[in-house]
Amino acid sequence: MGGDSSIKLRLSVWRDFVPNKALILRRGGEVDQRVLSADSDLQQEVYAWQMKEDPFDGISDESTRLNLKKLLVDKFNSSLPPADRRFATIKEFLVEAKRVIDSNEAEWTISQDAPVDDEESPYRLNPLLALVLHLEWLASSFSEQPGVSVSIR
């Protein structure tokens, strides 16, 4: 995540990338080379969003917190093939996250991005709700696009 320790979650939206010509990939010091073409799993990042708050931090029940992490972070790990990280897969996380929010299991916290340090009117945020709303917006924007996938780190 670029070395910024204040970033707790980075979400990227990718689209399939098909080069108009074959590309050759050669890693430094290696003799072998690999030809990348239309049938390669190449992706191009088209959107990125970072959270300074941990969206799971305000969930008091450990099993609920671990389940939500599993539904999101494990299923959208960038090491998985793009076909396994499509927007349709995010629905299971959204259903469970909304249940947690609706049952008041996710607490409101003071935001790391507060515009001013004002103890009388702190800048409050429900990080899980912020993530859910952002994912819903992204799904409405990108889910119908072919070859779009998501990674979360």
N, C-alpha and C positions, 0 to 999 in steps of 0.2 A: 504494500500500500504506500509505497513511496517514502517510507521511513518516518512519516508523521505519526507520532505515538498518540496524538489526540483523536485520530480517526478510529472509530470503533467498528464501522461497517462501511464497505464500499460496494455499491451496486453498479454493474455495468450492463448495458444493453448492446448486443452484438447483432450483426447481420451477416449472412453468408457473403463471402467475397469471392468472386470469380475473376481471376486476372484475364485480361484480354490477350495475353501472351503467356506462354509457359515461363515460370520463374525457376531459377536454380538456387537452392539453399545450400550453402557451404559454411560449416562452422569453423571458426578459427583453429588452425592446426590440424584439422581433419582432412584426409585425402578424399574420403567419400563425399559425394554430393547427392542431393535429392532434388528431383524435378517436381515442382508444384504446378498443378494445372487445375482445370475445372472440377475434377473429381477429388481434389484435396479438401480437407476440412478447414479451409481458411475462413477466418472471421475478421470483421472490421468493427471496432468499437464506434458506436454512433451516439451513445449517451452514457454519462457517468454521474453518480450522486454519492456523496459521502455524509455519514452521520458522525457527529462528535459524541453523541450519547449512545450508550449501549441500549438497544431497543428491548432487551430482555432483562435489564437490570431492575426494573420496577416490579417484576413479577415475584411475589413472595414464595409461592409454592415451587420448590425445586424441580419436581417431576414435570410440572407444566412448562417451566422455563426450558428444561432440557428437551422436551417434546417439540416445542416451537423452534428451538435452534436446529433440531434434527430436520424438521419439515422445511426449513429455509436454507440454512447454511450448508448442510450435507447434500441436499438435493440440487443445489445450484453452485456446487464447487466447480471452478473453472477447469479442473482436470477431467470432468465428465464430458462426453461427446455433446456437441451443440444440440443434437436431436433430443437429448434427454433433459435439456434445460429450457424448453419452450414455455411460453406464458401459460399454457393450459395447466402446467404442473403447479403453478403458484396458487391455484384456487383452493387446494387443500389447506395450505398455510393460512390463507385469508379467512376461511371459514373458522378455523380453530382460533386464530388471533382475535377475530371479532367476538367469539364466544368469551374469551378471556377478558376483553375490554368491557363487554356488556355485563359481565358478572362482577365488575369492579375488582378484578384480580391484578390489574396493571395500574400502578401508582403514578401520580403526577409528580414531576421533579422540577428542580430549578435548572433551566437550560444552560448549557455551556456557551451558547451564542447570545446571551442576554445583551441587549444594546447598551445598557448602563448598569452599574452596580447600585441598585436601589433596593435596600432591605425592606422598605415599606410596600413596594409593589414589585415583587420578583417576577421575572419572566418565566412562567411555568409552562411545562411541556409534558405530554404523555408520549414518550418515545415510541412505544409500540403503536399507538394510534397514528402518530406521524408517519411511521413506516407503512402501515396499512393504507392510509390515504394516498401516499406516494405510489405504492404498488398498484392500487386501483387506477390511479391516473395513468400510470405507465401502461397498464394492461389495456385501458381504453384507447390509448394512443398507438400502441404497437402490436397488440395481439393478433390483429387481422393481417399483418404484413407477413409475407412468406419468408422463411429462413431467418427469423428473428429469435434470439435466445438471450438468456439472462445468466450472469454470474454474480455471485456474492462472496465477498471475502471479508 
